[in-house]
């Protein structure tokens, strides 16, 4: 079975952008691939943080992943810092990664431009990403469009290490391929940006129907629909219509489109239909999350078992790497 690896930052509870853009896809992929899913807390410390807050956010993210359908019986789910080989391999990869490759990374340039003092961890972030992936000899990585450049660097790193150290010229590290996420981009409630907690334009995966409605009701819609009797265009409403495409049955999506174009519904009617569709999918997730919050030992057991499985693979990889490099 081909192997995949993907990671997610410990931002606390999942929001629906995370869920639709990554985690829902992981739930399907764990049925088809040998899957490693990781809460990447080492990546999170490249920005200022409070230790207790990081612990809480890591725990909440792990709980959300399990509630969303990540099944420890079908995949390996773990926290990055529980497997020290991630940072060990990252240091080794720093020795075969050209500085220019890191300085060209778009994410680095954008983040560095907003900081008065740029830390080395921000520059080396994609090297650790490469280590995360290659440590498990992953064949493919589920990614969104914004992560393709980082994945290309992982292939460069694999190529560089293989050319210098792979015995008899037989590549050891695979050059991982992108497995593009079906839902590429989820618009935030402001209609201007990708859904992001830092921008305050998200809906939490575990929020109640009342909390979701409080966010959906004022969300931006087609500016051409000043009055309920004005005909609209769903393509001018990427927030609400985009969420309908993600959550609603195809028949509902068609109904929404027709009623928008003919002014058969007002925008509030469209949003109420969306809330109903969202509740169908999210209510079981909220119930599973509540059960996990009430039985934290289940989360601990899943993460402990995942870390043990991940370490077994990681140790084999590092043993081979060290042997090839003269480090063992």
C-alpha positions, -999 to +999 in steps of 0.1 A: +000+000+000+015+034-009+024+056+020+013+092+027+023+118+053+005+150+062+008+174+091-013+201+107-003+229+130-018+228+166-040+258+163-065+244+187-100+233+176-103+227+139-122+253+118-142+242+088-115+255+065-090+230+080-117+203+079-128+208+043-093+217+030-074+188+046-089+166+073-120+155+055-097+143+027-075+125+052-105+106+065-110+092+030-074+086+023-068+065+054-089+039+037-066+038+006-031+045+018-008+037+047-013+070+064+008+090+089-010+122+102+009+144+126+002+174+148+033+195+140+040+213+172+077+219+164+065+240+134+043+260+158+072+273+178+086+294+149+061+321+161+058+336+196+037+314+219+029+306+255+038+270+266+006+263+283-014+276+253+006+253+230-002+223+252-039+231+251-040+238+214-021+205+206-046+186+227-076+203+212-063+197+177-057+160+184-092+156+198-107+174+168-089+151+144-102+120+161-137+135+162-136+143+125-130+107+117-092+101+118-092+065+130-061+052+149-070+017+138-066+027+102-037+052+103-009+065+125-018+098+143+007+114+166+024+146+179+056+156+161+076+163+192+070+128+205+093+115+177+127+132+181+140+118+148+121+146+131+145+172+143+175+149+140+168+143+103+161+180+098+196+189+110+211+164+086+190+178+057+202+213+065+236+201+054+224+192+019+199+221+013+212+252-006+205+284+012+191+299-020+164+273-021+152+284+013+154+321+005+132+316-026+103+301-006+073+324-010+060+317+025+093+327+040+095+359+021+060+369+030+064+361+067+098+376+070+086+409+055+062+412+084+088+406+111+113+431+126+137+402+135+136+370+114+146+339+133+165+310+116+136+286+124+114+305+099+140+301+072+145+264+080+108+256+084+106+238+050+137+217+059+118+204+089+088+198+066+110+178+043+122+158+073+087+152+084+078+137+050+110+118+042+114+103+076+085+080+068+096+075+031+063+089+021+053+084-016+027+111-016+016+141+004-019+155+005-014+193+000-033+224-010-020+249-036-001+270-010+021+240+000+033+228-034+065+249-033+075+234+001+068+199-013+091+206-043+118+215-018+113+181-002+120+165-036+152+186-039+164+175-005+157+139-013+176+142-046+206+159-030+209+134-001+204+104-025+231+117-049+257+121-021+250+092+002+227+065-013+247+033-017+254+021-052+235+051-066+202+035-057+179+063-042+168+057-007+145+086-001+115+087-026+107+120-042+072+125-028+045+136-052+016+160-045-018+145-039-039+176-044-067+182-020-101+182-038-113+213-019-085+237-027-095+269-010-122+278+015-132+315+015-134+332+049-166+348+061-152+382+052-152+372+015-117+387+010-093+360+023-088+323+028-104+311+061-079+317+088-081+320+126-056+349+126-080+369+104-111+360+126-131+348+096-136+312+105-164+289+118-152+263+144-158+227+135-173+221+170-193+253+174-230+249+182-257+256+155-265+288+173-229+300+172-226+290+135-258+309+126-245+340+144-216+339+120-234+329+088-262+355+091-240+386+086-216+368+062-211+386+029-233+377-001-238+388-037-236+427-036-260+428-065-288+415-042-297+447-024-334+437-021-348+402-018-365+406-052-331+413-069-318+384-090-283+373-081-253+352-093-240+325-070-205+330-084-205+364-068-211+348-034-180+326-029-185+323+009-220+310+011-223+292-022-188+278-017-199+263+016-230+249+000-209+231-025-188+217+003-217+207+027-250+204+007-263+176-014-261+183-051-299+187-053-297+214-027-268+231-045-289+232-077-319+245-058-298+273-042-284+283-076-318+285-093-334+304-064-305+329-063-306+336-100-344+340-100-348+358-067-369+329-055-350+330-022-335+358-002-300+355+011-312+346+046-332+317+031-300+305+014-280+307+046-307+288+065-305+260+040-267+260+044-270+258+082-292+228+078-267+210+056-238+219+079-256+205+109-262+172+092-225+167+088-212+184+119-236+171+146-220+136+147-185+152+148-196+174+178-210+144+196-177+124+191-157+154+203-178+157+234-173+120+242-135+124+238-134+155+260-152+135+286-128+106+282-093+121+277-076+088+282-089+077+248-070+106+232-039+098+252-041+061+241-044+070+205-015+095+205+007+071+225+001+042+201+006+065+172+039+079+185+052+043+192+044+032+156+059+064+142+091+060+162+095+024+150+096+036+114+116+067+122+143+047+140+147+024+110+151+054+087+176+071+109+196+039+114+200+036+076+208+073+071+235+073+098+250+042+084+252+057+049+266+090+062+293+075+085+275+086+116+271+050+129 
